Amino acid sequence: MKDEREQNPDTPFYEKPAGGWGSVGSLLRHLPKGPAALSVLDTLRHQNKPGGHMCTSCSWAKPAKPHLFEFCENGAKATIWDHTPDRCGPDFFARHTVSALRGWRDHDLEAAGRLTHPLRYDAASDRYVQVSWDTAFAAIGKKLRGLEPKSTVFYTSGRASLETSYLWALFARVYGHNNLPDSSNMCHETTSVALKAAIGSSVGTCVLEDFESCDLILFFGQNTGSNSPRFLHPLQQARKRGCKVITFNPVRERGLIEFVNPQNPAEMLTRSATPISDLYLQVKPGGDIAAIAGVIRHLIARQDADKSLFDSAFLAEHTTGLSDLKAWVAALEWDEIESLSGLSRDDLGKVADYYARAERVIGVYGMGLTQHVHGADSIWMLVNLLMLRGNLGRPGTGICPVRGHSNVQGQRTVGISEKPELVPLDRLAQQFGFEPPRDTGMTTVEVVQGVLDGTVKAFLGLGGNFARAIPDQGCVDPAWSRLELNVQMATRLNRTHTLVGDGAWLLPCLVRGEVDMQASGAQAVTMEDSLSHIHGSIGRRKPAADTLLSEPAIVVGLAKATLDEHPDLRWDEWLADYGRIRDLIAGTYPDKFRDFNARMFQPGGFYKGNPVRQREWKTESGKAEFRTPASSSALGAVPGRGVYTLITLRSNDQFNTTVYGYRDRLRGLDTDRMVVLMSPAEIGAAGLQDGQRVTLESAHDDGVARRLSGLRLVAYDLPAGCVAAYYPEANVLVPLDLHDLASKTPAYKGAPVRVVAETKGDDPGAGS
């Protein structure tokens, strides 16, 4: 086992800690020039603080006592990106056909600047052309009235506020469907399904205070340093008071190795880093089930000699299914555990030692667990491990999935769901005098299938870059042009906006940091963080253009143009004062949103609650359930000879599909994004060479050819049997039917591929 801070010196890596001067330098490189920089810095000064605006990047919690600068490197990049001085208006589209724009890189499309005017795609000229808002709403509403509602999809990205999301879901259901997928379908839907089944809560159980008293934190497949850097502050404090941290991750991520706090002058001057992980175990992709099984097997053996090791009172009163799990673990051979996890029996024994000594344990995970064929089983195994010693429903304990986009969890809370059983439909019917649809809507995977087979006629996207984020892009891209209606609400141009047919519209909106002025004055919106706290947000910046509308205004405009008038649907009143929308939310969800308007700017946010914290289990059995996995590997099938497991990665200069630049500083990579990472030993065994041009080909056995060409092979510190490439470029290699069996979350962290050497004359394109 490597030392926790040791990396392979023969491969690229970042020698410095996360944070520190590297983070400051990266922020300065992205700042605009001149007076615009001062304006952005003033905006950042209020970010994630009561009375300010909430970051549009990650959803990590906002403390009640914020730091002087309550933003991270990537959060700052998101704000800089939002408030660019560049504009992408009608003159830009007069100069560029959509066909030409389709060939631009993701970064270059978004770097064109803020969208400023409503636009309609004109097929004759192959350009977006300016229209008025009234024209856009009338034409879109007319088209929707002529379509079967269940053939339409209302998608939501993770940035939309609670107010916007609530109106969007209401609009969809009054119109007549539950086709309300959102970005969680592509990341943490596995969490919602797995935790709901095991402990009766579809979200994590931790609050920030738990990190002040825990003794051990177990990390699985979550890259805090790039994806939620503000989390490093409570992690650092936990380490300084003696809490232990163990990380399971195929890639050695600097944020979980060591950290220098950029807001601590002494640390910055002395470059004194805090070690984060006591153990860093490079588990194979999909090997977490086997790894946790190995830890549990060690613990069961020790419990035979030490009857006090497990929390027998908790197990007897609050759980069911332990005997079945014990039998399943006992049937596993150590050779299988070591082969699937890539970790030794001794390594897993060390983890058991730490766990046995810890009184209070938190399990943290990200998409390294969720984005697999058996992702739900991986989450269940982590819950199983926590329950053995009663690490649920006590201070300093719990399960903590780290969500991505800033309000992706909150959208589910207020009704964005394709699952009617998760929404209080009877209450909505009473509030608004209509009969909501009761059938199950489409997930993201089913939406893509519908776009391919033609059953989806219209797609309305509330933000995001859906066509770029989905799996099997090469197969799906041509099908977008066949939609009868394709409406995209956005702040910037992205690749989804270039995949158009005759019914395409582009509707630009405000960003969260801008003043949203309605009839009653400047408006505030709200969002929910990863730890289930609700925060108010109000913008201070002048809008990028006078022609922009807020997201609620666009939703109201579309709803009024589409739906018949109804006395209980007071769209104009709600738009005039968002406080009335919050009153509606409180009426629909009184247990979570009582006194909503009064509490929305409470420092640290107000907690919507979680019954698990009181050890109330809303499961079928009424208890927390030990769940036995269907497989000892999270992969659909263990790769055969010459087949590797593909992990898709995000770079340090990226958030989801938004690419801010081409440096992946925290991995020691300063290159374009067309690379594939592979361990030196695997490169040699395959007869390849570092720096060689290669193609990745899908090894999924469904008769569809998928390939990504023109990649440069980079020797990198990875476990055996896997390769890594950047998301979303590598999504062409992830088959649509390769997804978590319980939630249909795509297997972005577990697709089988082959690595093929290229020769002169090979097509260097992205493939399909």
C-alpha positions, 0 to 999 in steps of 0.5 A, spaced: 500 500 500 502 506 498 503 512 503 497 516 503 501 522 499 505 518 495 504 518 487 507 514 481 513 519 480 513 516 473 507 519 471 504 526 471 501 529 478 500 536 481 506 536 486 502 542 490 496 541 495 489 543 493 488 550 495 493 555 496 497 559 491 495 554 485 487 556 487 489 563 487 493 563 481 487 560 477 482 565 479 486 570 477 487 567 470 480 567 469 478 574 471 476 579 466 481 585 464 479 592 467 473 595 471 469 588 469 474 585 474 472 589 480 465 588 479 466 581 479 470 581 485 464 585 488 459 580 486 464 574 489 464 578 496 457 577 497 456 570 494 454 564 498 452 569 504 445 571 507 443 577 503 447 575 497 446 570 491 448 563 492 453 560 487 451 557 481 456 551 481 456 546 486 451 545 492 455 544 498 452 547 504 453 554 506 455 555 513 451 560 518 458 564 520 461 564 513 468 565 511 471 572 509 470 569 502 465 564 501 467 561 494 471 556 491 476 556 485 470 553 481 465 557 484 469 563 482 469 561 475 462 560 474 461 567 477 466 570 472 463 566 466 456 568 468 458 575 468 462 576 462 462 582 459 462 578 452 455 578 448 452 573 444 447 577 440 443 577 434 449 580 430 453 574 432 448 569 429 448 573 423 455 572 422 455 564 423 451 559 421 448 553 426 452 548 421 458 552 422 457 552 430 456 545 431 463 544 429 466 549 435 469 546 441 464 546 447 469 552 451 469 556 444 461 556 444 460 558 451 466 563 451 462 567 445 458 570 451 451 571 454 445 570 450 441 577 449 435 576 445 430 570 444 431 567 437 428 562 433 432 557 428 431 559 421 432 553 417 432 556 410 438 561 412 441 555 417 441 561 422 438 563 429 434 570 428 431 575 433 424 575 435 420 578 440 418 575 446 411 575 445 412 572 438 416 566 441 411 565 447 405 565 442 408 560 437 411 555 442 404 555 446 400 554 439 405 548 437 404 545 444 397 545 444 397 541 438 401 536 441 399 530 445 402 532 452 405 525 453 409 526 447 413 532 450 418 533 455 420 538 460 427 537 462 430 541 468 438 543 469 440 543 476 441 551 477 433 553 476 431 555 483 425 552 487 420 557 485 422 556 478 422 549 479 415 549 482 412 553 477 415 548 471 412 542 474 405 545 475 405 547 468 407 540 466 402 537 470 396 542 468 398 541 461 398 533 462 404 529 463 409 527 468 415 527 463 420 531 468 427 528 468 432 533 471 440 532 471 439 528 477 437 522 472 444 522 470 448 523 477 444 522 483 438 518 481 441 512 484 442 515 491 434 517 491 432 510 489 437 506 494 437 510 500 429 510 499 429 503 499 434 502 505 433 507 510 426 511 507 430 517 505 431 519 498 437 524 501 443 524 505 442 524 513 448 529 515 448 536 517 454 541 517 455 540 525 456 532 524 463 534 521 465 537 527 464 531 532 465 525 527 471 520 528 472 517 521 470 519 514 470 514 509 470 517 502 468 513 496 468 516 489 468 523 490 473 528 488 472 534 493 478 538 490 475 540 484 467 538 485 466 541 491 472 545 494 468 549 500 468 542 503 475 542 504 474 547 510 470 542 514 475 537 512 481 540 514 478 542 521 476 535 522 483 533 521 486 538 525 482 535 531 484 528 530 478 525 525 481 520 521 479 520 513 480 514 509 479 515 501 477 509 496 478 512 489 481 509 483 484 516 481 489 520 486 485 526 487 489 532 490 484 535 494 483 528 498 491 528 499 493 535 502 490 542 502 492 549 504 487 554 506 487 560 501 484 564 507 489 562 512 495 567 511 499 563 516 498 557 511 499 561 505 506 564 507 509 558 510 505 553 505 504 549 510 499 543 508 494 539 512 494 532 510 487 529 508 487 522 507 490 517 513 489 511 507 488 512 500 486 506 497 486 506 489 480 501 488 478 499 481 472 502 478 466 498 480 470 495 486 467 498 492 462 493 493 467 488 494 472 492 498 466 494 503 464 486 503 472 485 505 471 490 511 465 487 513 468 480 513 474 483 517 469 486 522 464 480 522 470 475 524 472 480 530 465 481 532 465 473 534 471 475 539 468 482 541 461 482 542 461 489 543 464 491 536 457 491 533 451 496 536 447 490 538 441 494 541 441 499 534 441 492 530 435 489 534 431 495 535 432 498 528 434 494 523 432 487 519 436 483 514 443 482 517 443 475 517 442 475 510 448 480 509 452 476 513 451 469 509 452 473 503 459 476 505 461 469 508 460 466 501 465 471 498 472 468 497 478 473 499 481 472 492 474 474 489 474 480 493 482 482 492 481 481 484 474 485 484 477 491 488 484 491 486 485 492 494 489 487 498 486 483 504 491 487 509 489 493 506 481 492 508 483 490 514 487 496 516 480 500 514 476 495 519 481 497 524 480 504 523 472 503 523 472 499 529 476 504 533 471 510 531 465 512 535 462 516 530 463 515 522 460 518 516 460 515 509 461 520 503 460 518 496 459 521 489 458 519 482 464 513 483 458 509 486 452 512 483 454 511 475 454 504 475 450 498 473 450 496 480 450 503 483 445 502 488 448 496 490 454 500 492 450 505 496 447 499 500 453 496 501 456 503 504 449 503 508 450 496 511 457 498 513 455 504 517 449 500 520 453 495 523 456 500 529 449 504 529 452 510 525 445 513 523 441 517 527 446 520 531 450 526 532 457 526 528 454 520 524 450 519 517 450 518 510 453 524 505 452 523 498 455 530 495 450 533 490 453 536 484 449 542 481 447 548 486 439 546 486 439 539 483 436 536 490 431 542 491 428 541 484 426 534 486 423 536 493 418 541 490 416 536 484 420 535 479 420 528 478 417 523 473 415 519 479 408 521 481 408 517 487 413 522 490 409 528 489 403 530 493 398 530 487 392 530 491 394 536 494 396 539 488 389 538 485 386 541 491 390 547 491 389 548 483 383 545 481 385 540 476 386 533 476 394 531 475 396 525 471 398 519 475 402 515 470 409 515 471 413 519 466 420 519 462 427 518 465 433 521 462 434 514 459 427 514 456 427 521 453 433 519 449 430 513 447 424 517 445 428 522 441 431 516 437 424 512 436 420 519 434 415 518 440 418 524 443 415 530 439 417 536 443 423 537 448 423 543 453 429 544 456 430 549 463 437 550 462 443 545 461 446 542 456 442 536 455 444 533 448 452 533 451 451 530 457 447 524 455 450 517 453 451 515 446 451 522 443 454 519 437 447 515 436 443 521 438 445 527 435 442 526 428 435 525 431 434 532 435 433 535 428 427 531 427 423 534 433 417 538 432 419 543 437 425 544 441 425 550 446 432 551 450 432 556 456 439 558 457 444 564 459 450 562 454 450 558 447 452 550 448 452 544 443 445 542 445 443 549 441 446 547 435 443 540 434 436 543 431 431 542 426 425 547 424 422 548 431 428 550 435 427 556 439 433 559 444 430 563 450 435 567 454 435 568 461 438 572 467 443 569 471 442 568 479 447 574 480 443 579 476 437 583 479 430 580 478 425 586 477 418 584 477 412 588 479 413 588 486 420 590 486 427 586 486 425 578 487 429 573 491 429 566 489 431 560 493 435 553 493 437 547 497 444 545 498 447 538 499 445 537 506 438 539 505 438 546 508 434 552 504 437 558 502 435 565 499 439 568 494 438 575 491 442 578 485 445 585 485 448 586 478 445 589 472 442 584 467 447 583 461 441 586 457 434 589 457 431 584 453 433 578 458 427 575 462 428 571 469 426 564 469 420 564 472 418 570 467 419 565 461 415 559 465 409 564 466 410 566 459 410 559 456 404 557 461 399 562 459 400 561 452 399 554 452 394 553 457 387 555 458 385 560 463 383 558 470 381 562 476 386 558 480 392 559 476 394 566 477 400 566 473 401 574 473 400 574 480 405 569 482 410 572 477 409 579 480 411 577 487 415 570 488 413 570 495 407 568 493 410 562 489 413 560 496 407 561 499 404 556 494 410 551 495 409 551 503 401 550 502 404 543 498 409 541 502 407 544 509 412 539 513 418 542 509 416 549 508 413 552 514 414 560 514 418 559 508 418 567 506 420 568 514 426 563 514 429 564 507 435 568 509 436 565 515 444 564 516 446 557 514 439 556 511 433 553 514 433 545 515 427 541 511 428 535 516 430 528 515 426 523 519 432 518 519 436 523 524 430 521 529 431 514 527 424 514 524 425 509 518 420 510 512 421 503 509 416 498 507 419 494 513 419 500 518 426 499 519 433 500 516 434 495 511 440 491 510 440 490 503 444 484 500 447 486 493 445 482 487 453 482 484 459 483 488 461 488 482 458 494 480 460 493 473 455 490 468 460 484 467 467 484 469 471 486 463 475 480 459 482 480 456 483 486 452 477 490 455 478 496 460 473 499 464 472 507 462 472 512 467 469 519 465 472 525 468 471 532 469 477 537 469 479 542 474 477 547 469 470 544 468 463 544 472 459 539 469 459 540 461 462 547 462 469 547 460 472 554 463 479 552 460 484 546 458 488 546 464 487 540 469 492 543 474 490 538 480 492 532 476 498 535 473 495 535 466 496 541 461 493 539 455 487 539 450 482 534 452 483 529 447 487 524 452 486 517 455 489 516 461 492 509 462 497 506 467 504 505 465 504 497 466 497 497 462 500 501 457 506 496 456 502 490 457 498 492 451 504 493 447 503 501 446 507 507 448 506 513 452 504 519 447 501 514 442 495 516 438 489 511 440 482 510 439 477 508 444 472 503 442 466 500 445 466 493 447 459 493 449 455 487 446 449 490 442 452 491 435 452 498 435 459 501 433 462 506 438 468 510 437 472 516 440 478 517 435 484 522 435 486 521 443 493 521 445 495 516 450 498 519 457 501 514 462 498 516 469 497 513 476 491 508 475 489 501 477 489 495 473 484 494 468 481 501 467 482 507 463 480 514 464 477 520 459 474 526 459 466 527 460 462 529 456 467 528 450 467 520 452 460 520 452 459 517 445 462 511 448 457 510 454 451 505 451 444 508 453 442 501 455 448 501 460 445 504 466 444 503 474 438 497 474 434 500 479 435 508 477 437 508 470 443 512 471 448 512 466 454 508 467 459 513 466 464 510 471 463 503 468 463 502 460 467 497 457 472 499 452 478 497 448 484 501 446 486 501 439 493 504 436 492 509 430 496 509 424 497 514 419 491 516 415 486 514 421 480 518 422 482 523 427 475 525 429 470 524 435 467 518 432 460 515 433 
